[in-house]
Amino acid sequence: MNKRLLTLIVAIIIIIIAAVAIYSITRPEEPVQNNQTAPVIQNITQNETNNQTNQTVSPNTVLIQNDRFNPQNLTVKTGTTVQWINRDSTQHQVVSDSGTFQSPVLSNGGSYNFFFAQPGVYGYRCGIHPAEIGVITVRD
């Protein structure tokens, strides 16, 4: 094989490798989504737009704003769906202490719904900011 041709092939391979490396570094990351469910519990995830910020929320809604869950403690009846809505400019993730539920990473305007089929006390925290905590108490 001709030395010039070999040099040209090596140069092309280096350029291709560099282009792939630059692309993988500069492309935006997609959030990781974990859809875990317990046998008797339904997990529902949805992404919402920022215009939801001005909408009225139900009594079974927990707002994530000012780096905290509001309300921090919520009591609902068995069979209730609780919704968390991120109204912060930073990302948050709702993660139960027992592993019963886990939202994907929620950006501003994103929401996560969880159906509580069983009574109990469900402690949870932000998977990104562990000092942000809350409790859902489910009663018959």
Secondary structure, DSSP 8 states (H G I E B T S, - for coil): --HHHHHHHHHHHHHHHHHHHHHHHHS-----------TT-EEEEE---GGGGGS---TTEEEEETTEEESSEEEEETTEEEEEEE-SSS-B-EEETTSS-B---B-TT-EEEEEE-S-EEEEEEESS-TT-EEEEEEE-
